[in-house]
Amino acid sequence: MELYIIRHGKTDWNKECRFQGAQDIPLNEEGREAARRLGERLKDTHFDKVFSSPLSRAYETACIVLKQTVVPEPVEGPVKNDLLKEISFGEMEGVPFDEWMNTDNPRKYFFEKPGLYVPPKGGETFESGIERTGKFVHTVLEPIYKEKPNARIMIVAHGAILAALMSYLENRGVENFWGNGLKGNCEETIYTYDGKVWKLASEEKAQENPYMKIVAKDAHDSAERTVKVLKSGGVVIIPTDTVYGFSGLAVPEPVEGQGTRERIRAIKGRSETKPMIQLIACPEDLAKYTGDNVPENLLSKWPGALTIIVNDKRGGTTAFRCPGDEWLRHVIADCGAPIYSTSVNRSGQPVIDEEAAIIKEFTNEVDLIIKDGDKKGAKPSTIVSITDGQIKVLRQGDVTI
């Protein structure tokens, strides 16, 4: 017997990295399109039975996939089974992941140390999830094998309950509850059963867990994690002393079109051609990059929301800012090089100043997002140029010149 295990398509709460649990959150259009693509990929695969969680995001995914399947015999529609319902997160359902994790409560071990995880009030334990998926195996799947040993079964459910099911099939227990990682939306994993043993036959490469990309700025390791991602060549959305910005390490691009700067431009939109500001850790660092005589009345505004365009020793002109935010200066200093900063938005669109909107729009395109609340009404930096020896105010922002 073959068993195809599939996680439902995306919902808005998935995009916002909120814990859904038993809440009945519907698919969004991205989730439906992913389900259609999965159905197209499986269109020649015949399923004898299809089971689904009763929650609409899983059931609709199963219906879309099944509709795409082209086989000689029609398959019975998805059968809802309560044993496949997502693990409940109790009173914490709907909470963003960083709020879930930024605590001393043992719920924080959810992903990283599942053996120590204790659910919020009203929630279900991992042990309970494994127990009820085991019941599904014994009461639903194994009887099908006895009737039709070569049957092919599809299950569509949720991230945590599918981890529980796979933990049961592989007999790995809660300490290794997540196995190779959280299943991606509309990814399939295939097991075989010979009447005695369940064996993993095929599993898509685990994707980076999107829930681990969201970190509160006041988390104890937020600066350390930011530096690690930046130094590895990643793109991070960082709150600055003005607005949120896309950031990457400002070092020579390894291959034309493949560096951090080009990746940021690709995220913003291919038409994006504006030069990016480079943030430095302290005012004295500016002398490393320019031979211009920077007036003292400008340097005295640093750290702060003032951007100074200078002639760059490396060629051309560059806009630098020493930000007023101490946390950010610490990150830059630990990186050992300036970092790019450009507003968080698509090219030609307004700057996004709400953290929930940023998370929803860009989680899957960047490597890390540092949350620090909304930035509504934040003034942009003042921009001046001294490239011709004169102070020219190009944009009057938060700092008066």
Summary of the structure (lengths in Angstrom):
residues: 401
radius of gyration: 25.5
end to end distance: 74.3
largest distance: 86.5
contacts: 1319
relative contact order: 0.12
helix: 34%
strand: 20%
